[in-house]
Amino acid sequence: MFSADWCGDCRFIKPQLPAIEAEFSKMTFYEVDRDQSMDVVQDLNIMGIPSFVVFRDGQEIGRLVNKNRKTKEEVISFLSNLG
């Protein structure tokens, strides 16, 4: 998840992350502070936060990237549909 300390929408979803991570325990989750990782943000074309980008074997397989607030249900649906 790409986020920042000043991001209200990031603070909204953050308390839900432990439950999301528990439901998808086979995945490894990382939180990236966009302000401290601008090179990665630019390389991945992250336009809004919070944003979720999923990789498998070094290849991007999905992204939930937009400027809108994400709900727990939206993130779970996104991760469930990755295949």
Summary of the structure (lengths in Angstrom):
residues: 83
radius of gyration: 12.0
end to end distance: 18.9
largest distance: 32.8
contacts: 200
relative contact order: 0.23
helix: 37%
strand: 19%
